[in-house]
Amino acid sequence: MLASSVLAATALAACGSSSSAAARQQGCTAVAAVLSDGPDPGADPAGYAEAQVLPLHQLELTDTNLRDVVDKLASAYQAYASNGGRSLADRVASEEKVLNAICPGAAP
């Protein structure tokens, strides 16, 4: 629980300061909360990916850029959970990197 609180606080602090900062901060917090819950990504990558897809799709994100990034990440998780494989793992890592550029520390 402490780790998810720290992760959420980090995401809040780093999510930007433009006019849409509040929406992005809320979105970053919500995404970090989803990704900090569930199985350990290192212990069961496919189970972790599968556990994240529905919660990520259910997030109500008003920041359209963040929504696009989260949708791509959820799609990458879904593909990985369904098929596995190195290329899909690389796609997941790439999408997590994009998310972390917007919300540092949100993705594992």
C-alpha positions in Angstrom: 0.0 0.0 0.0 2.8 2.4 0.8 4.5 1.7 -2.5 1.3 2.6 -4.4 0.9 5.8 -2.3 4.4 6.8 -3.1 3.9 5.9 -6.8 0.7 8.0 -6.9 2.3 10.9 -5.2 5.2 10.7 -7.7 2.8 10.6 -10.6 0.9 13.6 -9.2 4.0 15.7 -8.8 5.3 14.9 -12.3 2.2 15.1 -14.5 2.6 18.6 -15.8 1.6 22.2 -15.1 -0.5 23.4 -18.1 -4.1 24.3 -18.1 -5.0 20.7 -18.3 -2.7 19.9 -15.4 -5.5 18.9 -13.0 -7.0 16.5 -15.5 -3.6 15.0 -16.2 -2.8 14.7 -12.5 -6.0 12.9 -11.8 -5.4 10.6 -14.8 -1.8 9.9 -13.8 -3.0 9.1 -10.3 -5.7 6.7 -11.6 -3.3 5.0 -14.0 -0.7 4.6 -11.3 -3.3 3.1 -9.0 -4.4 0.5 -11.6 -0.8 -0.4 -12.4 0.3 -0.7 -8.8 -2.5 -3.2 -8.1 -2.6 -6.9 -9.1 0.1 -9.5 -9.7 3.8 -8.8 -9.7 4.9 -8.0 -13.3 8.2 -9.8 -12.7 6.7 -13.0 -11.3 3.9 -13.4 -13.9 4.2 -11.0 -16.8 1.3 -12.5 -18.8 -1.0 -12.6 -15.7 0.0 -9.1 -14.9 -0.7 -7.8 -18.4 -4.1 -9.6 -18.5 -5.1 -8.2 -15.1 -4.4 -4.6 -16.3 -6.4 -4.5 -19.5 -10.0 -4.1 -18.3 -9.2 -1.6 -15.4 -7.2 0.6 -17.8 -10.0 0.6 -20.4 -12.5 1.5 -17.6 -10.6 4.6 -16.5 -12.4 7.9 -17.3 -9.5 10.0 -18.5 -10.3 13.5 -19.8 -6.7 14.2 -21.0 -6.9 12.9 -24.6 -3.2 12.4 -24.9 -3.0 10.4 -21.8 -6.2 8.4 -22.9 -4.4 7.5 -26.2 -1.3 6.4 -24.4 -3.3 4.3 -21.9 -5.3 2.7 -24.7 -2.1 1.7 -26.5 -0.6 0.3 -23.4 -3.8 -1.7 -22.6 -3.8 -3.0 -26.2 -0.1 -4.0 -25.8 -0.9 -5.8 -22.5 -3.9 -7.6 -24.1 -1.8 -8.8 -27.1 1.0 -9.9 -24.8 -1.4 -11.8 -22.4 -3.0 -13.5 -25.4 0.1 -14.4 -27.4 3.2 -13.8 -25.4 6.5 -13.6 -27.2 9.5 -11.3 -27.2 8.2 -8.8 -29.8 5.0 -8.3 -27.8 7.1 -7.9 -24.6 9.1 -5.3 -26.4 5.9 -3.5 -27.4 4.7 -3.5 -23.8 8.0 -2.1 -22.6 7.8 0.6 -25.3 4.3 1.7 -24.4 5.2 1.7 -20.7 8.1 4.0 -21.5 5.7 6.4 -23.3 3.4 6.4 -20.3 6.2 7.0 -17.9 7.2 10.1 -20.0 3.8 11.6 -19.3 3.4 10.2 -15.8 6.8 9.3 -14.4 6.8 6.1 -12.3 3.2 5.1 -13.2 4.2 2.0 -15.1 6.4 -0.7 -13.6 
